[in-house]
Amino acid sequence: MIVDAWMQHPTERHSNHEMFASLRRWTAKTPRPPVITPEMTIAAMDEGGVYVSMASAWCAPDGFMISNDEVASVARQYPDRIIGVASANLHKPMEAVRELRRAVKELGFKALRIVPWLWGLPPNDRRYYPLYAECIELGIPFCTQVGHTGPLRTSETGRPIPYLDDVALEFPELVIVAGHIGYPWTQEMIAVATKYENVFIDTSAYTVRRYPPELVQFMRGHGRKKVLFGTNYPMIRPAKALEGLDDVGLDDEAKALFLGGNAARVFKLPVQ
């Protein structure tokens, strides 16, 4: 079973935002329709053998680019295939906590994701802290981004040390999934994931052939229970993301954990 730990079913206001101009240049050789339907998303999952995708909402300072209710609408159409990941407004802490609670208890979402570069606020900023406490109370992971930013925004907020290191230290009960590997600070991200029991890495936004050697070594050895497969679809289709997996030297256990076992455990998915 393959689980995609980070994807999104995009809205037009998300896909066409000016800050993604750099990503559109990078992926210009891969034609993308102006509107992506739920059927297209499921077809892309099927093409890559993905059974379940964690579909992320996107909240920015000027409003939702993909709302929690828009994600829930797609999840209702494909309840066994699409699972919602909430987002919330950091500038309105109590509203954010209530929205997260609604997304989990009423919409059935399994995690929260905040993208730090979207807010210009690193994860150890005080405005995240009410959401961390609520994630712990709800029993869900906090998902975020680490590493440089492909979009036209500052990369500083994606440094694992000190920002994510501080959060894991102050909230030891919080399960953290750090997406996008952490490059060029991959070693820092591996160090943080090794140091803290509840910190994990997902490989979204990278194809297998672009995984840094130190990450592959981590996945083969003591980090085999720490790394989750992800795509960042529609930037990368699952089939493309997985090309070359058989060449990286994962044994059967490590491969099964990476592709779905770790995600099923971390997100408490009703699939095995």
C-alpha positions, 0 to 999 in steps of 0.5 A: 500500500502506498500513501502520499503524505503531501499532495493537494487538489489545487484550486485555480487561485492556488495554481495560478498564484504569482509566487508559484511562477518559479515552479511553473518554469521548472515543470514547463515541460510537463503539460498541466491542464488549467483545471484539475478535476478530482477524477484527474487526481484519482487517475494520477494516484492510480497511475502511480499505485497510490492508494491514499493521499493526504490532501492539504488545505492552504491558508495564507495571510490574505485568506485560504488558497484551498479551503478546508471545506474544498478539501473535504468536498473532494474527500467526500467524493473519494472517502477511501482515497483522499484524506484531509489535512487542515490549514488555519490562520496564524494571525487569528489564534482562537479562530485558528484553533476552532477551525482546526477542531472543526476540520478534525471533528466534523470533516474527519481530517487527520493532520494540520499543515502550516507552510512557514514561508507562506507566513514569513514566520518560522515554526518556533514563533509564538503564533503557532503554539496554540495550534501545537497544543490543540494538535496534541489534544486532538491526537493529530500530527503537525505537518510543515515544510523544511528546506529552501523554497521553490516558490518566490519566498524567503527560505530562512523559515525552512531551516530545521535548526534552530526552528523545528528543533525548538518546537520538538524540544518544547512540545515533546508530545507533538508529532511533527512531519517535515515535508520536502526533505530539508535540502540544503539542510538535509543533514540538519533535518536527519539530526532532528528526526534522529534526536526526537522520537516524534519527528518525521520527514516526508519526501514531497517535492522530490523524485527518488532520483533526486534524494540526497545520498545522506537521506537514502542512507538514513532510510536504509538504516536507523531512519527506516521508520522515520521517512514517509513518501510524498509527492507535492502533486500536482507539481510531481505525479506519483508515478514520476516521483517513484521512478528509480525506487528499486535502484536505491537499495532499500530492503523489503521492510524499509521499502514497505515502511517508506511507501505506506507503513510509516504514514499509516502509523503516523497519521493513524490511518484505517488502512494497513 
